[in-house]
């Protein structure tokens, strides 16, 4: 027998105990005497229940990069004897995670095929569940919250009605607007007559009459403008009242949402300190930090919100990279990938959008993906995929974006993707980013709320955990290989750049004006602000703003041409425009490019720019050129 941690307490029971513990703690300061002692004893009892249970040792899964045979045996033993510890609806998809983990861990095709064949045999015994069964499983675990569903639904319905309606003016406002309209109608008639009188006076040359009429016109026109502004302000009242009513209703249900969120956080096995440590270890590129800072979302706030997400989801994400490529719509990429599990923000990025995009990466877990697809299959009106434009009336969606139809909180929840990823987790966990939305999810779609709660408070299955472990090992291998390549690259750049000195020899200043104009007009992009900085063996180096072959953006860099002569005239007297290569590297790399062009590519600097420096995998090219030029390994 052995002690089993909180993960072995059933989902519904865990949530009930956490909720009870929170209630007792809130009321404890107001209780005295025997009642207080009773509550203290109950707190100890709940803590004991949450920390320790009794069970048998489960068949474990191990992954050892130094012993492939032992790892394979561990996988097979788990499939034959250990997977029964997993709830039955999840076993089929836990098996899928095991197979995926093996493919990540070992590229031996024969062994992979044997494991796949083995799982097919085991499948006939254990794995008959559907995606709908997975959804039902988590729904049952999360369907334990007690709240006034009738009140929530009433408020949610009223909010929907208010949002869809055009507000009416309050009676007193309507009366004021009516009076202003009548006065302004009369003013417009008077102003039109005065305009005619003013025109007649002007044509007749009656200056006194013109000035008198013009003065009266300006006075009435000023009054007209004042009344029009007053009318606009009165017209805003109904919209302000609408906004205030929506806020009032949301505040009424916020405590319910806050209780929902706090219960989920309380059920998490992840401590605040662990969440902070994880969040601080995630990569946020400098470009992303700068973009988000400009819209008021500071790095410290981003990491705080990432930590809160990690905690409420029970530590289910391996890693997140926040990068920037100027996206107009925030998006998640590389779901389930070994290394590039990324988020790209937009100009409206905030906590809600961050949680939405982070939640997309939960579907790296085959079981989460099965549950969300099971939810859609059980809820959709039919199998037809409708355009989001037709479901929402929003033409901002692309024509290719489709979704299943149902009474989801938002039609976007039903969106369909070719790879079977969904918007279910993204939207559901987005609603948990603030108490009002969390309460609205409980009120509008308690079934979805139960699914989200059931999954978040459950531990990852052994299969998904071993998949994450395999991905971490693969990532470590990739990074070790990259570190080795980086060291080789730095050594290659040093060897190639040594002895290359770019000297301002006055070459550009000595050119005829016609050649200068031709060079700046045709060799470089317009508005490049190209400035000559020096020469080396007939190569001419300019700095300025040029289009990068990697990013396709215009940014600071270098343009190099090969022009050993001091004139661009051919033998027949025609002008020849020299074309060069664009580079966006450090100066040592620029010098290395010059060496490669001269000693390996017959002075073809353009070829160096696109062959050796135009893509993100260029380091191996540079290493190869260094080996070619100097011999051996650099």
C-alpha positions as CSV (number, residue, x, y, z in Angstrom):
1,X,0.0,0.0,0.0
2,X,1.1,3.5,-0.6
3,X,0.0,7.1,-0.1
4,X,-1.7,8.7,-3.1
5,X,-1.8,12.4,-3.6
6,X,-4.7,14.7,-4.2
7,X,-4.9,13.6,-7.8
8,X,-6.6,10.3,-6.7
9,X,-9.5,12.1,-4.9
10,X,-12.4,12.1,-7.3
11,X,-13.1,15.3,-9.2
12,X,-16.5,16.2,-7.8
13,X,-15.5,15.3,-4.2
14,X,-12.3,17.4,-4.5
15,X,-14.2,20.5,-5.7
16,X,-16.8,20.1,-2.9
17,X,-14.1,19.8,-0.2
18,X,-12.3,22.8,-1.6
19,X,-15.5,24.9,-1.7
20,X,-16.4,23.8,1.9
21,X,-12.9,24.7,3.1
22,X,-13.2,28.2,1.6
23,X,-16.7,28.7,3.2
24,X,-15.4,27.7,6.6
25,X,-12.4,30.0,6.4
26,X,-14.6,33.0,5.5
27,X,-16.9,32.4,8.5
28,X,-14.3,31.3,11.0
29,X,-13.5,34.8,12.3
30,X,-17.1,35.4,13.3
31,X,-17.6,32.2,15.2
32,X,-16.6,31.6,18.9
33,X,-16.5,28.9,21.5
34,X,-17.4,25.3,20.8
35,X,-18.6,26.1,17.3
36,X,-15.2,27.5,16.4
37,X,-13.4,24.3,17.7
38,X,-15.8,22.2,15.6
39,X,-14.9,24.2,12.5
40,X,-11.2,24.0,13.2
41,X,-11.5,20.2,13.5
42,X,-13.4,20.1,10.2
43,X,-10.6,22.1,8.5
44,X,-8.1,19.5,9.7
45,X,-10.2,16.7,8.4
46,X,-10.7,18.3,5.0
47,X,-6.9,18.9,4.7
48,X,-6.3,15.3,5.5
49,X,-8.8,14.1,2.9
50,X,-7.3,16.4,0.3
51,X,-3.7,15.4,1.0
52,X,-3.8,11.6,1.5
53,X,-5.8,8.6,0.3
54,X,-5.1,4.9,0.2
55,X,-4.5,2.8,-2.9
56,X,-2.2,0.3,-4.7
57,X,0.9,1.2,-6.6
58,X,0.0,2.0,-10.2
59,X,2.0,0.6,-13.1
60,X,4.4,3.4,-13.9
61,X,5.6,4.8,-17.2
62,X,9.3,5.7,-17.5
63,X,11.2,7.2,-20.3
64,X,15.0,6.8,-20.3
65,X,17.0,8.2,-23.3
66,X,19.9,5.9,-22.3
67,X,17.8,2.7,-22.4
68,X,15.4,2.5,-25.3
69,X,14.6,-1.1,-24.6
70,X,13.5,-0.4,-21.0
71,X,11.4,2.5,-22.1
72,X,9.7,0.4,-24.7
73,X,9.0,-2.3,-22.2
74,X,7.6,0.3,-19.8
75,X,5.2,1.5,-22.5
76,X,4.0,-2.0,-23.3
77,X,3.6,-2.9,-19.6
78,X,1.6,0.2,-19.0
79,X,-0.7,-0.5,-22.0
80,X,-1.3,-4.1,-20.8
81,X,-1.5,-3.7,-17.1
82,X,-1.4,0.0,-16.1
83,X,-3.9,1.9,-18.2
84,X,-6.8,0.5,-16.2
85,X,-6.0,3.1,-13.6
86,X,-7.2,5.7,-16.1
87,X,-11.0,6.3,-16.2
88,X,-12.5,4.1,-18.9
89,X,-13.7,6.9,-21.2
90,X,-10.2,8.3,-21.4
91,X,-8.2,5.1,-22.1
92,X,-8.5,5.2,-25.9
93,X,-7.1,8.7,-26.0
94,X,-4.5,8.0,-23.3
95,X,-3.3,5.2,-25.6
96,X,-3.0,7.8,-28.5
97,X,-0.8,9.9,-26.2
98,X,1.4,6.9,-25.6
99,X,1.9,6.2,-29.3
100,X,2.6,9.9,-30.0
101,X,5.1,9.9,-27.1
102,X,6.9,7.0,-28.7
103,X,7.1,8.6,-32.1
104,X,8.7,11.7,-30.5
105,X,11.1,9.6,-28.4
106,X,12.3,7.1,-30.9
107,X,12.5,7.3,-34.7
108,X,13.0,3.5,-35.1
109,X,10.1,2.8,-37.6
110,X,10.0,-1.0,-36.9
111,X,9.6,-0.5,-33.1
112,X,7.0,2.2,-33.7
113,X,5.0,-0.1,-35.9
114,X,5.2,-2.9,-33.3
115,X,3.9,-0.5,-30.6
116,X,1.1,0.6,-32.9
117,X,0.2,-3.0,-33.6
118,X,0.3,-3.8,-29.9
119,X,-2.0,-0.9,-29.1
120,X,-4.5,-2.0,-31.7
121,X,-4.6,-5.4,-30.0
122,X,-5.1,-3.8,-26.6
123,X,-7.6,-1.4,-28.1
124,X,-10.0,-4.3,-28.7
125,X,-10.0,-5.1,-25.0
126,X,-10.1,-1.6,-23.4
127,X,-10.7,1.2,-25.8
128,X,-14.2,1.5,-27.1
129,X,-15.0,5.0,-25.9
130,X,-15.9,8.0,-28.1
131,X,-15.1,11.6,-28.0
132,X,-18.6,12.1,-26.6
133,X,-17.8,9.8,-23.7
134,X,-14.8,11.9,-22.8
135,X,-17.0,15.0,-22.8
136,X,-19.5,13.3,-20.6
137,X,-16.8,12.2,-18.2
138,X,-15.4,15.7,-17.6
139,X,-18.9,17.2,-17.6
140,X,-19.9,14.8,-14.7
141,X,-16.7,15.8,-12.8
142,X,-17.4,19.5,-13.1
143,X,-21.1,19.5,-12.6
144,X,-20.9,20.0,-8.8
145,X,-21.2,23.8,-8.3
146,X,-24.2,25.1,-6.3
147,X,-25.6,28.5,-7.5
148,X,-28.9,30.1,-8.3
149,X,-29.1,29.0,-11.9
150,X,-32.5,30.6,-12.4
151,X,-31.2,34.0,-11.3
152,X,-28.1,33.7,-13.5
153,X,-30.2,32.7,-16.5
154,X,-32.6,35.5,-16.0
155,X,-29.8,38.0,-15.8
156,X,-28.0,36.4,-18.8
157,X,-31.2,36.6,-20.9
158,X,-31.7,40.2,-19.9
159,X,-28.1,41.0,-20.9
160,X,-28.7,39.3,-24.3
161,X,-31.9,41.3,-24.8
162,X,-30.2,44.6,-23.9
163,X,-27.2,43.9,-26.1
164,X,-29.4,43.1,-29.1
165,X,-31.8,46.1,-28.7
166,X,-31.6,49.7,-29.7
167,X,-32.2,51.7,-26.5
168,X,-35.1,54.1,-26.2
169,X,-34.9,57.6,-24.8
170,X,-36.3,58.1,-21.3
171,X,-39.5,60.2,-21.4
172,X,-38.0,63.4,-20.1
173,X,-35.1,63.1,-22.6
174,X,-37.5,62.4,-25.4
175,X,-39.5,65.5,-24.6
176,X,-36.4,67.7,-24.5
177,X,-35.2,66.3,-27.8
178,X,-38.6,67.0,-29.3
179,X,-38.5,70.6,-28.2
180,X,-35.0,71.1,-29.5
181,X,-36.0,69.6,-32.9
182,X,-39.0,72.0,-33.1
183,X,-36.8,75.1,-32.2
184,X,-34.1,74.1,-34.6
185,X,-36.6,73.5,-37.4
186,X,-37.8,77.1,-36.9
187,X,-34.2,78.3,-36.8
188,X,-33.4,76.6,-40.0
189,X,-36.3,78.3,-41.7
190,X,-35.2,81.7,-40.4
191,X,-31.6,81.0,-41.4
192,X,-32.6,80.1,-44.9
193,X,-34.6,83.4,-45.3
194,X,-31.7,85.4,-43.8
195,X,-29.3,83.7,-46.3
196,X,-31.6,84.9,-49.2
197,X,-31.8,88.4,-47.7
198,X,-28.1,88.6,-47.2
199,X,-27.5,87.6,-50.8
200,X,-29.9,90.2,-52.1
201,X,-28.2,92.9,-50.0
202,X,-24.8,91.9,-51.3
203,X,-25.9,92.0,-54.9
204,X,-27.5,95.4,-54.4
205,X,-24.5,96.8,-52.7
206,X,-26.5,97.7,-49.6
207,X,-23.7,97.3,-47.1
208,X,-25.7,98.3,-44.0
209,X,-28.4,95.9,-44.8
210,X,-25.9,93.1,-45.5
211,X,-24.0,93.7,-42.2
212,X,-27.3,93.8,-40.2
213,X,-28.6,90.6,-41.8
214,X,-25.2,88.9,-41.5
215,X,-25.0,89.7,-37.8
216,X,-28.5,88.3,-37.2
217,X,-27.6,85.2,-39.2
218,X,-24.5,84.5,-37.2
219,X,-26.3,85.0,-33.9
220,X,-29.1,82.5,-34.9
221,X,-26.6,80.1,-36.4
222,X,-24.6,80.1,-33.1
223,X,-27.8,79.3,-31.3
224,X,-28.6,76.5,-33.8
225,X,-25.2,74.9,-33.2
226,X,-25.6,75.1,-29.4
227,X,-28.9,73.4,-29.6
228,X,-27.5,70.7,-32.0
229,X,-24.7,69.9,-29.5
230,X,-27.2,69.7,-26.7
231,X,-29.3,67.3,-28.8
232,X,-26.3,65.1,-29.3
233,X,-25.5,65.0,-25.6
234,X,-29.1,64.1,-24.9
235,X,-29.0,61.4,-27.5
236,X,-26.0,59.8,-25.7
237,X,-28.0,59.4,-22.5
238,X,-29.8,56.2,-23.6
239,X,-26.6,54.5,-24.6
240,X,-24.9,55.5,-21.3
241,X,-28.0,54.1,-19.5
242,X,-27.7,50.9,-21.5
243,X,-24.0,50.6,-20.6
244,X,-24.7,51.3,-17.0
245,X,-27.5,48.7,-16.8
246,X,-25.2,46.1,-18.4
247,X,-22.5,46.9,-15.8
248,X,-25.1,46.8,-13.0
249,X,-26.3,43.3,-14.1
250,X,-22.8,42.0,-14.5
251,X,-21.8,43.3,-11.0
252,X,-24.9,41.4,-9.6
253,X,-23.5,38.1,-10.8
254,X,-19.8,38.8,-10.4
255,X,-19.6,37.2,-6.9
256,X,-20.9,33.9,-8.4
257,X,-18.2,34.0,-11.0
258,X,-15.6,34.9,-8.5
259,X,-16.6,31.9,-6.3
260,X,-16.3,29.7,-9.4
261,X,-12.9,30.9,-10.2
262,X,-11.6,30.7,-6.6
263,X,-12.9,27.2,-6.3
264,X,-11.0,26.1,-9.4
265,X,-7.8,27.8,-8.2
266,X,-8.3,26.2,-4.8
267,X,-8.5,22.8,-6.4
268,X,-5.3,23.2,-8.3
269,X,-2.3,21.2,-7.3
270,X,-0.1,24.2,-8.5
271,X,1.0,26.7,-5.8
272,X,1.3,30.4,-6.5
273,X,5.1,30.1,-6.2
274,X,5.2,27.3,-8.7
275,X,3.0,29.2,-11.1
276,X,5.2,32.3,-10.8
277,X,8.3,30.2,-11.4
278,X,6.8,28.7,-14.6
279,X,5.6,32.0,-15.9
280,X,9.0,33.7,-15.4
281,X,10.7,30.9,-17.3
282,X,8.6,31.4,-20.4
283,X,10.1,33.2,-23.4
284,X,8.6,36.6,-24.4
285,X,10.6,38.1,-27.2
286,X,11.9,41.6,-27.1
287,X,9.8,42.5,-30.1
288,X,6.6,41.2,-28.4
289,X,7.4,43.0,-25.1
290,X,7.9,46.3,-27.0
291,X,4.6,45.9,-29.0
292,X,2.6,45.0,-25.9
293,X,4.2,47.8,-23.9
294,X,3.0,50.3,-26.5
295,X,-0.6,49.3,-25.9
296,X,-0.2,49.4,-22.1
297,X,0.3,45.7,-21.4
298,X,3.6,45.5,-19.4
299,X,5.8,42.4,-19.2
300,X,5.2,42.1,-15.4
301,X,1.4,42.1,-16.0
302,X,1.7,39.5,-18.8
303,X,3.8,37.1,-16.6
304,X,1.3,37.6,-13.7
305,X,-1.6,36.7,-16.0
306,X,0.4,33.7,-17.4
307,X,1.0,32.5,-13.8
308,X,-2.7,32.8,-12.9
309,X,-3.6,30.8,-16.1
310,X,-1.0,28.1,-15.2
311,X,-2.5,27.8,-11.8
312,X,-6.1,27.6,-12.7
313,X,-5.4,25.0,-15.4
314,X,-3.5,22.8,-13.0
315,X,-0.1,23.2,-14.7
316,X,-1.2,21.5,-17.9
317,X,1.0,23.5,-20.3
318,X,4.6,22.6,-21.0
319,X,5.7,26.0,-22.4
320,X,4.6,29.1,-24.2
321,X,6.5,31.5,-26.4
322,X,5.1,35.0,-27.0
323,X,6.5,36.4,-30.2
324,X,5.6,39.2,-32.6
325,X,5.2,39.3,-36.3
326,X,2.8,42.2,-36.6
327,X,-0.3,40.0,-36.7
328,X,-3.6,41.8,-37.1
329,X,-5.4,39.0,-35.3
330,X,-3.9,37.3,-32.2
331,X,-3.3,33.6,-32.9
332,X,-1.7,30.5,-31.5
333,X,0.7,28.3,-33.5
334,X,2.6,25.1,-33.0
335,X,-0.1,23.4,-30.9
336,X,1.5,20.1,-29.7
337,X,4.9,20.9,-31.3
338,X,8.1,20.0,-29.5
339,X,9.6,23.5,-29.5
340,X,7.6,26.2,-31.2
341,X,4.4,26.4,-29.0
342,X,3.8,30.1,-29.7
343,X,1.4,33.0,-29.4
344,X,1.4,36.0,-31.6
345,X,-0.4,39.0,-30.1
346,X,-2.4,41.8,-31.9
347,X,-3.0,45.4,-31.1
348,X,-5.9,44.6,-28.7
349,X,-4.0,42.0,-26.7
350,X,-4.9,41.8,-23.0
351,X,-5.5,39.2,-20.3
352,X,-8.6,37.8,-21.9
353,X,-6.9,37.4,-25.3
354,X,-3.8,36.0,-23.6
355,X,-5.8,33.3,-21.8
356,X,-7.7,32.5,-25.0
357,X,-4.6,31.9,-27.0
358,X,-2.8,30.0,-24.2
359,X,-5.9,27.7,-23.9
360,X,-5.5,26.7,-27.5
361,X,-2.3,24.9,-26.5
362,X,-4.2,22.7,-24.0
363,X,-5.4,20.7,-27.1
364,X,-1.8,19.3,-27.3
365,X,-3.4,16.9,-24.8
366,X,-5.2,14.3,-26.9
367,X,-7.8,13.9,-24.2
368,X,-8.6,17.6,-24.1
369,X,-9.0,17.6,-27.8
370,X,-11.3,14.6,-27.7
371,X,-13.4,16.3,-25.0
372,X,-13.9,19.5,-26.9
373,X,-14.8,17.7,-30.1
374,X,-17.2,15.5,-28.2
375,X,-18.8,18.7,-26.8
376,X,-19.3,20.0,-30.4
377,X,-20.6,16.7,-31.7
378,X,-23.2,16.5,-28.9
379,X,-24.3,20.1,-29.1
380,X,-24.3,20.9,-32.9
381,X,-27.7,21.2,-34.5
382,X,-26.5,19.0,-37.4
383,X,-23.3,18.0,-39.2
384,X,-23.5,20.9,-41.6
385,X,-20.8,23.6,-41.3
386,X,-22.2,27.1,-41.6
387,X,-20.2,30.2,-42.4
388,X,-19.4,32.4,-39.4
389,X,-20.6,35.3,-41.5
390,X,-24.1,33.9,-41.7
391,X,-24.2,32.8,-38.1
392,X,-23.0,36.2,-36.7
393,X,-23.8,38.8,-39.4
394,X,-20.2,39.9,-39.0
395,X,-18.5,40.3,-42.4
396,X,-15.1,40.6,-40.6
397,X,-14.9,36.9,-40.7
398,X,-13.3,35.3,-43.8
399,X,-15.7,33.4,-46.1
400,X,-13.7,30.2,-45.4
401,X,-14.3,30.4,-41.6
402,X,-17.1,28.0,-40.7
403,X,-18.7,26.6,-37.5
404,X,-21.4,24.2,-36.3
405,X,-24.7,25.8,-35.3
406,X,-26.0,25.7,-31.8
407,X,-27.1,28.0,-29.0
408,X,-23.5,28.4,-27.8
409,X,-22.6,31.5,-25.8
410,X,-20.9,32.7,-28.9
411,X,-21.2,31.2,-32.4
412,X,-17.4,31.3,-32.5
413,X,-17.3,28.4,-30.0
414,X,-18.6,26.1,-32.8
415,X,-15.7,27.0,-35.2
416,X,-14.4,24.1,-37.2
417,X,-10.7,23.5,-38.2
418,X,-9.2,21.0,-40.6
419,X,-6.9,19.6,-37.9
420,X,-9.9,19.1,-35.5
421,X,-8.6,21.7,-33.0
422,X,-11.5,23.8,-31.6
423,X,-12.3,27.1,-29.9
424,X,-14.0,25.3,-26.9
425,X,-11.1,25.5,-24.5
426,X,-10.0,28.9,-25.8
427,X,-13.4,30.5,-25.3
428,X,-14.3,28.7,-22.1
429,X,-11.1,29.6,-20.3
430,X,-11.3,33.1,-21.7
431,X,-14.5,33.4,-19.8
432,X,-12.6,32.5,-16.6
433,X,-10.4,35.5,-17.0
434,X,-12.8,37.7,-15.1
435,X,-15.7,37.0,-12.6
436,X,-18.5,38.6,-14.8
437,X,-17.8,36.4,-17.8
438,X,-17.3,33.3,-15.6
439,X,-20.8,33.9,-14.1
440,X,-22.3,34.4,-17.6
441,X,-20.8,31.1,-18.7
442,X,-22.5,29.4,-15.7
443,X,-25.8,31.1,-16.6
444,X,-25.8,30.8,-20.3
445,X,-24.1,27.4,-20.8
446,X,-23.7,25.4,-17.6
447,X,-22.9,22.3,-19.6
448,X,-19.8,24.1,-21.1
449,X,-18.9,25.4,-17.6
450,X,-19.0,21.9,-16.2
451,X,-16.8,20.6,-19.0
452,X,-14.2,23.3,-18.4
453,X,-14.3,22.8,-14.6
454,X,-14.1,19.0,-14.8
455,X,-11.0,19.0,-17.0
456,X,-9.2,21.8,-15.2
457,X,-9.4,20.1,-11.8
458,X,-8.4,16.7,-13.2
459,X,-4.8,15.6,-13.5
460,X,-3.2,14.8,-16.8
461,X,-3.2,11.1,-17.6
462,X,0.0,9.1,-17.5
463,X,0.0,9.0,-21.3
464,X,-0.1,12.7,-21.7
465,X,2.5,13.3,-19.0
466,X,4.9,10.9,-20.8
467,X,4.2,12.6,-24.1
468,X,5.2,15.9,-22.5
469,X,8.3,14.3,-21.1
470,X,9.2,12.9,-24.5
471,X,8.7,16.4,-26.0
472,X,10.9,17.9,-23.4
473,X,13.7,15.4,-24.1
474,X,13.3,16.1,-27.8
475,X,13.5,19.8,-27.2
476,X,16.6,19.4,-25.1
477,X,18.3,17.5,-28.0
478,X,17.3,20.2,-30.5
479,X,18.6,22.9,-28.2
480,X,21.9,21.0,-27.6
481,X,22.4,20.6,-31.3
482,X,21.6,24.3,-31.8
483,X,24.1,25.3,-29.2
484,X,26.8,23.2,-30.8
485,X,25.9,24.8,-34.2
486,X,25.9,28.3,-32.7
487,X,29.4,27.7,-31.4
488,X,30.5,26.5,-34.8
489,X,28.9,29.4,-36.5
490,X,30.5,32.0,-34.2
491,X,33.9,30.3,-34.9
492,X,33.2,30.4,-38.6
493,X,32.2,34.1,-38.6
494,X,35.4,34.9,-36.6
495,X,37.7,33.1,-39.1
496,X,35.9,34.5,-42.1
497,X,35.9,38.1,-40.8
498,X,39.5,38.2,-39.6
499,X,41.6,40.3,-41.9
500,X,38.6,42.0,-43.6
501,X,38.9,45.7,-43.0
502,X,36.2,48.0,-44.5
503,X,37.9,51.4,-45.0
504,X,36.4,54.7,-46.2
505,X,38.6,55.3,-49.1
506,X,36.6,58.1,-50.6
507,X,35.4,55.9,-53.5
508,X,31.8,57.2,-53.5
509,X,32.8,60.9,-53.2
510,X,35.1,60.5,-56.2
511,X,32.3,59.2,-58.5
512,X,30.9,61.5,-61.2
513,X,27.5,63.0,-60.1
514,X,25.7,61.0,-62.8
515,X,27.0,57.7,-61.4
516,X,26.1,58.7,-57.8
517,X,22.5,59.5,-58.9
518,X,22.3,56.3,-60.9
519,X,23.6,54.2,-58.0
520,X,21.3,55.8,-55.4
521,X,18.3,55.7,-57.8
522,X,18.6,52.2,-59.2
523,X,20.9,50.0,-57.1
524,X,19.2,50.8,-53.8
525,X,15.5,51.1,-52.9
526,X,14.1,54.6,-52.9
527,X,14.2,56.4,-49.6
528,X,16.8,54.0,-48.3
529,X,19.0,56.8,-47.0
530,X,22.0,54.8,-48.2
531,X,25.3,56.1,-46.9
532,X,28.7,54.8,-48.1
533,X,30.8,53.5,-45.2
534,X,33.8,51.9,-46.9
535,X,35.4,49.5,-49.3
536,X,37.3,46.1,-49.3
537,X,38.9,44.6,-52.4
538,X,36.4,46.2,-54.8
539,X,33.3,45.7,-52.6
540,X,31.5,48.8,-51.6
541,X,29.5,48.8,-48.4
542,X,26.5,51.1,-47.7
543,X,24.4,51.4,-44.6
544,X,20.7,52.5,-44.7
545,X,17.2,51.1,-44.7
546,X,16.7,48.1,-46.9
547,X,14.2,45.2,-47.4
548,X,15.2,42.1,-45.5
549,X,15.1,38.8,-47.4
550,X,14.1,37.1,-44.1
551,X,11.3,39.2,-42.8
552,X,10.3,41.0,-46.0
553,X,10.3,44.2,-44.0
554,X,12.3,47.4,-44.5
555,X,14.8,47.9,-41.6
556,X,18.3,49.1,-40.9
557,X,20.9,47.0,-42.6
558,X,23.6,47.0,-45.3
559,X,23.8,46.9,-49.1
560,X,27.0,45.7,-50.7
561,X,27.9,46.0,-54.4
562,X,30.9,44.8,-56.2
563,X,32.3,47.7,-58.2
564,X,36.1,47.6,-58.4
565,X,36.1,50.4,-61.1
566,X,35.5,54.1,-60.5
567,X,33.0,54.5,-63.4
568,X,29.9,52.6,-64.4
569,X,30.5,53.0,-68.2
570,X,30.9,49.9,-70.3
571,X,33.4,49.7,-73.2
572,X,30.7,50.8,-75.6
573,X,29.9,53.9,-73.5
574,X,26.7,52.7,-72.0
575,X,26.0,53.0,-68.2
576,X,25.9,49.8,-66.2
577,X,24.0,49.7,-62.9
578,X,25.8,47.5,-60.3
579,X,23.5,45.4,-58.3
580,X,24.4,43.9,-54.9
581,X,23.1,42.1,-51.9
582,X,21.2,43.2,-48.9
583,X,22.2,42.1,-45.4
584,X,20.7,42.6,-41.9
585,X,23.5,41.2,-39.8
586,X,26.2,42.4,-37.4
587,X,29.4,43.8,-38.8
588,X,31.4,40.6,-38.3
589,X,28.9,38.8,-40.4
590,X,29.1,41.5,-43.1
591,X,32.9,41.0,-43.2
592,X,32.4,37.2,-43.4
593,X,30.0,37.7,-46.4
594,X,32.7,39.7,-48.2
595,X,35.2,36.9,-47.6
596,X,32.7,34.3,-48.9
597,X,31.9,36.3,-52.0
598,X,35.6,36.9,-52.9
599,X,37.0,33.4,-52.1
600,X,34.1,31.0,-52.8
601,X,31.6,32.7,-55.2
602,X,33.7,34.7,-57.7
603,X,32.8,38.1,-56.1
604,X,29.1,37.4,-56.5
605,X,27.9,39.3,-53.4
606,X,24.2,39.0,-54.5
607,X,24.5,35.2,-54.4
608,X,25.9,35.4,-50.9
609,X,23.0,37.5,-49.8
610,X,20.3,35.0,-51.0
611,X,22.2,31.7,-50.6
612,X,23.9,32.2,-47.3
613,X,22.0,34.9,-45.4
614,X,18.4,35.0,-46.8
615,X,16.8,32.4,-44.5
616,X,16.8,31.5,-40.8
617,X,18.7,28.3,-41.3
618,X,21.7,30.1,-42.8
619,X,24.2,29.1,-40.1
620,X,25.0,25.7,-41.6
621,X,25.7,27.4,-44.9
622,X,28.2,29.8,-43.3
623,X,29.9,26.9,-41.5
624,X,30.2,25.0,-44.8
625,X,31.7,28.0,-46.6
626,X,34.2,28.4,-43.8
627,X,35.2,24.7,-44.1
628,X,35.5,25.1,-47.9
629,X,37.7,28.2,-47.6
630,X,39.9,27.1,-44.7
631,X,39.6,23.3,-44.9
632,X,38.5,21.0,-42.2
633,X,35.9,21.9,-39.5
634,X,35.7,25.5,-38.4
